[in-house]
């Protein structure tokens, strides 16, 4: 028998053909393999069953062809990700077929549309050497670099907290720690670093990826006591001498009034700016200012209202005019909580700080910070109520203490078991405002749709009067639509601002670092807990339908909540 090897281009298969011959050689497995190699297929691995079939046919002197193996060419696949940020390469090595060449590889990458500028040539070379790879990233987009928002850098401080002076007996004057700043005309107050446009990027196909420019609203409008430098549009200067107060993207300068005491010699003070009282505020006096109030000494049965902060180095004394129990309405209904009703109160748009407070009403837009104690006071804060700072006693007993977000005290109640109520969170009220605003947006949207329908009929040439609105009023309708849409934008801004506030309200908490005494009551987001036993330190939160100590919440539940 004569053995020949040949390749069929049609089916890409290598065949062994046996034919009769006068000069026949002995055919063995070794001779079959040698004949395959002599035909040019040195590194080809033939399946054993194919070799066995050829050998069997030779032994039976059976002519014909036997398929040895389908020969596979090397393949190249280049896939560009759907977002065009990466290109991936897959190679399969040749198995008896055409081998992979760098020319073939390069052409495939080019045909896929990958930008030459973004190809990782070192990685391509590495893949070529390996011959067989799967989903190897050979090109990555050059991502755009978004612009930076404008920065507003204060060049001064509104207030300096200094170490208190110590007298010859080693006693520190805690009331002298605050030193407010006064600036002169033309003092630099704030520098604006303009926003940047960013840098464009490129996807793997070479197309431009646009960058998001930074936001740059400019200095806040309607600032008082300041002016933009005529030589530098990015520099804010003081236009008057006064006390600077940093606000969002700007600084206000308030003229500041300095007095030794507020008493019969000064009379009541109403002032458009800030006030420094180096001594005391006497009984019955009234202070109303638009800026800050700094009082070195104490306040005795007086009324103080400030648009920003109130800082009292000493104590605040009020006077109980009548003590009552809330019955039948409000959050205190059925709780038996008493608090003083007094004409003497302290109200601040931002923070109130004091050493101690006795029988007084305090209301702050931001934080209320008291070092020693709150005694039978009615306290309401728009953010936190914090007691016991700087190693103070931090005791609340009697009355009612309310904060929008968090209350932190060392001791709640006292050994006399005086009824004491602390309240954190107003989620239901905030959410009600949120829902009302969304209803208003929906109503305005319906108005716009109706007016736009009327306007469209007018613009289409309908000569019929629409109700009492003649055609010549189409311009007025257009102006009304614009006005409503502007109002909707303002309302949407309010809705957006309430969303993070709702999330904060859900985290409202009351933290007691030492002891809770019987007759203390906690309320968090309208859910109440009464304490009838002496209780150790803990942080209470609303969990499910009740108030629980934070450390008692199952850890796996907390972990799951964070993931969500």
Helices and strands as residue ranges (DSSP letters): E 2-8, E 13-19, H 29-38, H 48-59, E 64-70, E 75-80, E 86-92, H 102-111, G 116-118, H 121-130, E 133-140, E 145-146, E 151-154, E 159-161, G 174-176, E 178-180, E 188-193, E 198-199, E 201-202, E 208-209, E 226-228, E 235-238, E 243-247, E 250-254, E 256-259, E 269-271, E 274-277, E 286-289, E 293-295, E 299-300, E 303-306, E 310-312, E 315-317, E 322-325, E 338-341, E 345-348, E 352-354, E 356-358, E 361-364, E 368-370, E 373-381, E 384-387, G 389-391, E 395-403, E 406-412, E 420-424, H 427-459, G 471-473, H 474-506, E 509-516, E 520-524, E 527-531, E 535-543, E 546-549, G 550-552, H 555-563
